[in-house]
Amino acid sequence: MSSKARPEAPANPKQSDSTTRAEAQLRGASVRITDARVKVLAALLDAERAFSHQDVQEAFADMDRVTLYRALDCLTDAGLAHKIAGDDRVFRYSAGAEHGSEPHHQHGHFKCTRCSRVFCLDSIAEAETLQNALQQSLGKGFRSHDIEFTIKGWCADCAS
C-alpha cells in the first residue's frame, strides 16, 4: 500500500447553485453548453482544491475519457478553468475567474508534498501584494496577467 493518501474525487454536482453558475459562465464566455462542460465546471466551482484529470474522471466514471479531456481543454481555453502543471508531471484543474473578470489567474498554489493535493491561494490581497512587489522590483509599467508560483509543504491532514 502506498504511503501517499489518494486524493478524494470531487462529488458529482446536482442541479445546484454551482450548476447554475457553470451554465451562466459558459454562456458568458460564448461557449456551447454541453452536459459534460456543465458537470465538470460545476465540480471545479465546488472544489476546495485543484483536481487531476483522474480525480474528475473518477467522479464522472460514466463520462467518456475523450469527452472529459475535451471539456477540460474547452474550459481552460475559455478562461473558465486553469491548468496547473505539477512537478509530478500531473496537470490539475481548478475553476478560473468568471469570464471577462480580472484578475484571471492571479494567485498561487499550495502543494502538499505528502498527498500531492493542490490548493488555490485565492486572496485578492495576495495578488495585489505580488503586483506591488513586481512594480517595486522592476519599476512602474509592469503588469502581470498570470501568476504561477507554488508553495510546498504539508496540508492540515498530512501535518497532523
Secondary structure as UniProt FT lines:
FT   HELIX           17..28
FT   TURN            29..30
FT   HELIX           35..46
FT   STRAND          50..52
FT   HELIX           53..59
FT   TURN            60..62
FT   HELIX           65..77
FT   TURN            78..79
FT   STRAND          81..85
FT   TURN            87..88
FT   STRAND          91..95
FT   TURN            99..100
FT   STRAND          105..106
FT   STRAND          108..112
FT   TURN            113..115
FT   STRAND          118..121
FT   HELIX           124..138
FT   TURN            140..141
FT   STRAND          146..147
FT   STRAND          150..153
FT   HELIX           156..159
//
